[in-house]
Amino acid sequence: MLYAKPGGYGVTPEQEEALKKKLRLDRPLVVQYILWVTDLLRGDFGRTLLAEQLVTKVVGEKMGATVQLGVVSWVLATIMGVPLGVLSAVLRGSVWDYMGRAFALVGQSLPTFWLGLMMILIFNKQLGWLPFGTRGTTEAFFFSWENLRFFVMPAFAVAWGAAAVYLRLTRSAMLEVLDSEFVKLARSKGVGGTKIIWKHAFRNALIPPLTVSSLMMAGLITGSVVIEAVFSWPGLGRLAIQAVWDNDFPILTATVLFFAVVFVTVNFITDVLYAVIDPRIRY
């Protein structure tokens, strides 16, 4: 006879005790934590509860897909958002400015999952232009269209909102610098418009977008759970959702730790880049 817990799973008392012993749940909480940290320092995350596979192996197989999607989305967001922000600031009050601001408004308003579903409906189901459901084949060259076409829809769905943030920040920073006294002085000395925009204004306006850039990249990598579920992307986000359904805590622990390491690492790199872009920060 199965021993059923209220709202839980049916297991015999013997199976429950064996599982507790296997997972070290029969020891005091402090001892459990010390053993977990010790295993962690050795790179041992244990085994999955259902398939008995090494957690490092399972996470390692999915990590590449999540990182690739996050980096491609970040690059796409930067390419769209920063130039549009500069253009919108330089041509303030023009049609281009209003179009850029409308692009940012729509990008920040649309839910990512809804945008992904609409793209699948239009570009896959109706037009048949773009595929989804995987990340392509590993045999083909990564930058070939054979692989990149699988990135178009999920990357754009993730990148639009990030590009909107880039655009608004870049526009605000550029407008502030373009109205500053040293830019007015440079113009009065006859410095060309292109030189003022890219050498003087853009470099001084780069700090706010760069600050958000680190959080943006980490957010695009760690926040891919929803979009991976929508596009059946074989990454850590989809793995984490499956682990929640399976109550596979070792997998969840490893994925959360990976996302935390990505966040801290990217922020550290950004702090270093501050000094490269603005020498005043070194002092």
GUBAKE-254174 format. One record per residue: x, y, z of N, C-alpha, C in turn; residue in three letters. Coordinates in steps of 0.2 Angstrom, whole numbers, plus 5000, padded with zeros to 4 digits. Example, Ala and Ser with C-alpha at 12.3 -4.5 7.8 and 13.67 -1.06 7.14 Angstrom:
<nodes>
506649725039506249785039506649845039ALA/506449895035506849955036506450005039SER/
</nodes>
This chain:
<nodes>
500449945000500050005000500450065000MET/500250114996500650174996500450225002LEU/501050255004500950305009500850375006TYR/500250405006500150465003500050525007ALA/500450575006500450635010499950685007LYS/499650725012499150775009499450815004PRO/499250814998499450854992500150834990GLY/500450774992501150764990501150704985GLY/501650664985501750604981501650544985TYR/501450484982501350424985501950384986GLY/502250374991502850334992502750294999VAL/503050234999503050195005503550235011THR/503350215017503850245022504550225021PRO/504650165019505350145018505750185012GLU/505350195007505650235001505750315004GLN/505250335008505350405010506050405014GLU/506150365019506750365023507350355019GLU/507350315014507950305010508050365006ALA/507550395003507650465000507950515004LEU/507750515010507950565015508750555016LYS/508850495017509550475018510050495012LYS/509750475006510150485000510250564999LYS/509750605001509850675000510050715006LEU/510250675011510550705017510050745021ARG/509450735020508950765024508850745031LEU/509150685033509050665039509550695044ASP/510050735042510550775046510250845048ARG/510550875053510450935055510550985049PRO/510151045049510151095043510851125042LEU/511151135048511851165047512351115044VAL/512251055046512751005042512550995035VAL/511850995033511650995026512051055022GLN/512051115025512251165022513051165021TYR/513351135026514151135025514251075020ILE/513951025020514050975015513950995008LEU/513351035007513251065001513751114998TRP/513951155003514551205001515151164999VAL/515351115003515951075001515851044994THR/515351014993515250984986515251034981ASP/514951094982514951144977515651174976LEU/516051174981516751194979517151144975LEU/516951084975517251034971516851024964ARG/516351074963516051064957515551014956GLY/515350984962514850924962514150954965ASP/513650954960513050974961512550914962PHE/512850854963512450804964512150774957GLY/511550734958511250704952510550724952ARG/510250724946509550734946509150684949THR/508550704952508150654956507750604952LEU/507650614946507250564942507650524937LEU/508150554933508550514929509150494931ALA/509350524937510050504941510650524936GLU/510550574933511050604929511450654933GLN/512150664931512450714934512150784932LEU/512050824938511750894936512250934932VAL/512850934933513350974929513350954922THR/513250894920513150874913512550894910LYS/511950894914511350914911511350994910VAL/511551024915511551104915512051124909VAL/512651084909513151104904512851094897GLY/512451044896512151034889511651094887GLU/511351124892510851174891511151244891LYS/511651254894511951314896512151354889MET/512351324884512551354878512051384874GLY/511451354874510851384871510651444874ALA/510651444881510351504884510851564883THR/511451554884512051604883511951634876VAL/511951584871511951604864511251654863GLN/510751634865510151674864510151744868LEU/510451744874510551804878511051854874GLY/511551824872512051864869511851894862VAL/511551854858511251874852510651924853VAL/510251914858509751964859510052034862SER/510552024866510852084868511252124863TRP/511552094858511852124853511352164848VAL/510752124847510252154843509952214846LEU/509852204853509552264856510052324856ALA/510652314857511152374857511152404850THR/511152364845511152384838510552424836ILE/509952404839509352444837509352504842MET/509452494848509252544853509752604853GLY/510352594853510852654854510852694848VAL/510952674842510952714836510252754835PRO/509752724837509052754836509052814842LEU/509352794848509352844853509752904851GLY/510352894848510752954845510352994840VAL/510052954835509652984830509153024832LEU/508753004837508153034840508353104844SER/508953094847509253154851509453214846ALA/509853184841510153234836509553274832VAL/509053234830508553264826507853274831LEU/507953294836507453304841506853344838ARG/506253324839505653364837505453344830GLY/505953304826505753284819505353224819SER/505153194813504753134812505153074815VAL/505853074814506253024816506253014824TRP/506253074827506253074834505553044837ASP/504953064834504353034836504252964834TYR/504552944828504552874827504952834832MET/505552854834505952824838505652814845GLY/505352864847504952864854504352824854ARG/504052814848503452774847503752694847ALA/504352684844504652624844504752604851PHE/505052644855505252634862504552624866ALA/504052654865503452654869503152584868LEU/503052564861502752504860503252444863VAL/503852444862504352394864504252384872GLY/504152434876504152434883503452404885GLN/502952414881502252404882502052324881SER/502352304875502152234873502352184878LEU/501952134880502252074884502652034879PRO/503252004882503651964878503351904875THR/502951874880502651804878502151824872PHE/501751874873501251894867501551904861TRP/502151944861502451964855502751894852LEU/503051854856503351794853502751744850GLY/502151744853501651704850501351734844LEU/501351804843501151834837501651824832MET/502251824833502751814828502751744825MET/502651694830502551624828501951614823ILE/501451654825500751644821500851674814LEU/501251734814501251764807501851744803ILE/502451734806503051724802503151644801PHE/502851604805502951534805502351504802ASN/501751514805501151484803500851504797LYS/500851574796500451604791500951614785GLN/501551644786501951654780502551594779LEU/502651554784503151504783503851524782GLY/504051584784504651614783505251594788TRP/505051584794505551574800505351514804LEU/505751474806505651414810505651424817PRO/505451384821505551384829505451314831PHE/505651304838505551244841506251214842GLY/506751244840507451224842507951274840THR/508551264841509051324840509451304833ARG/509251264829509651244823510051184824GLY/510551174820510951114820511651134822THR/511951094826512651104828513151084822THR/512951054817513451034812513551094807GLU/513051134806513151194802513551254806ALA/513951294802514251354805513751394808PHE/513951424814513551454819513251514815PHE/513651554812513451614809513151604802PHE/512951544800512651534794511851544794SER/511551564789510851574789510451514792TRP/510751454790510451384792510351384800GLU/510751414804510751424811510451484813ASN/510651544810510351604813509651614812LEU/509351584807508651594806508151574812ARG/508451524816508151504822508151554827PHE/508651604827508751654832508251714831PHE/508051724825507751784823507151804827VAL/506651754828506051774831506151774839MET/506451724842506551734849507051794851PRO/507551804847508051854849507651924848ALA/507251934843506951994842506352004848PHE/506051954849505551954855505851984861ALA/506451954863506751974869507052044868VAL/507352064862507752124862507352184861ALA/506752184859506352244857506252284864TRP/506052254869506052284876506652314878GLY/507252274877507852304879508052364875ALA/507952354868508152414864507752474865ALA/507152464868506752524870507052564876ALA/507352524880507652554886508352584884VAL/508652554880509352584877509152654873TYR/508652654869508452714865508252774870LEU/507852754875507652814879508252844883ARG/508652794886509252814890509752854886LEU/509852824880510352864875510152924873THR/509452934872509152994869509253044875ARG/509053024881509053074887509753094888SER/510253054888510953064889511253114884ALA/511053094878511353134872511053204872MET/510453214874510153284874510453324880LEU/510553294885510953324891511653354889GLU/511953304885512653324883512653374878VAL/512253374873512153414867511953484870LEU/511653494875511453564878511953584883ASP/512553554884513053574889513453624886SER/513853664890514253724888514853704884GLU/515153644885515753624881515553614874PHE/514953584873514753564866514553634862VAL/514253684866514153744863514753784861LYS/515353774865515953804864516253774858LEU/516253704857516553674852516253694845ALA/515553704845515153724839515453794838ARG/515453834843515653904841516353914838SER/516853864840517453864837517553824830LYS/516953804827516853784821516953704820GLY/516953664826517053594825516453564822VAL/516553514817516053484813515553454817GLY/514953444814514353414818514453344819GLY/514753304814514853234815515353224821THR/515953264821516453254827516153274833LYS/515753324834515353344840514953284843ILE/514553254838514053204840514453144842ILE/514953114839515253054840515853054845TRP/516253114845516853114849516653144855LYS/516253204855516153234861515553214865HIS/514953214861514353204865514253124866ALA/514353084861514153014862514652984868PHE/515253004868515652964873515452994880ARG/515353054881515053074887514453054889ASN/514053034884513353014885513252934886ALA/513852904886513852824885513752794892LEU/513952834898513952804904513252774906ILE/512652814906512052784908511852724904PRO/511952724897511752664893512252604895PRO/512852614897513352564899513152534906LEU/512852574910512652554917512052504916THR/511652524912511052474911511252414906VAL/511752424902511952374898512152304901SER/512552314907512752254911512152224914SER/511652264917511052234919510652204914LEU/510652234908510252214902510452144900MET/511152134899511452074896511252014901MET/511452034908511251984913510551964913ALA/510052014912509352004912509151964906GLY/509451974900509251944894509451864895LEU/509951854898510251784899509851754904ILE/509751784910509351754916508651754915THR/508351804911507651814910507351774904GLY/507651724902507451694896506951634897SER/506751624903506251574905505651574901VAL/505351634901504651634897504751624890VAL/505251654887505351654879505551584877ILE/505951554881506151484880505551434880GLU/505151444884504551404884504051424878ALA/504051484876503651494870503851464864VAL/504551474863504851454857505151384858PHE/505051344863505351274864506051284863SER/506351334866507151334865507451294870TRP/507951254868508251204873508751234877PRO/508551274882509051304886508951294893GLY/509251334898509151334905508551354907LEU/508251404904507551424906507051374905GLY/507051334900506551284899506751224904ARG/507351214905507551164910507351174917LEU/507351244919507151264925506451254926ALA/506051264921505251254921505151184922ILE/505451144918505351064919505551044926GLN/506151074929506351054935505851074941ALA/505451124940504951144944504351094944VAL/504151074938503651024938503850964941TRP/504550944940504750884943504950884950ASP/504950944953505250954960506050934960ASN/506350944954507050924954507550974957ASP/507550984963507951034967508651044965PHE/509050984964509750994962509751034955PRO/509351024951509351064944509151134946ILE/508651144950508551214951509051254955LEU/509451224959509951254963510551274958THR/510651224954511251234949511051294944ALA/510451294942510251354937510251414940THR/509951424946509951484950510651514952VAL/511151464953511851484955512151504948LEU/512051474943512251494936512051564935PHE/511451584935511151644934511451704939PHE/511551684945511851734950512551744948ALA/512951694946513651704944513651754937VAL/513251744933513251784927513051854929VAL/512651864933512451934935513051964938PHE/513351934943513951964947514551974942VAL/514651934937515251934933515151994928THR/514552004925514352054920514452124924VAL/514152124930514252194933514952214935ASN/515352164936516052174938516452204931PHE/516252174926516552194919516352264918ILE/515752274919515452344918515852394922THR/515952384928516352424933517052444930ASP/517352394927518052404924517952444918VAL/517452434914517352474908517252544909LEU/516952564915516852634917517452674916TYR/518052644919518652684919518952684912ALA/518852644908519052644901518752694897VAL/518052704898517652754894517752824897ILE/517752834904517852894907518452894912ASP/518952924910519552924914519452954921PRO/518953004921518853034928518752984933ARG/518352934931518152884936518752854940ILE/519352844936519952814939520252854945ARG/520052914946520252954951519752954957TYR/
</nodes>
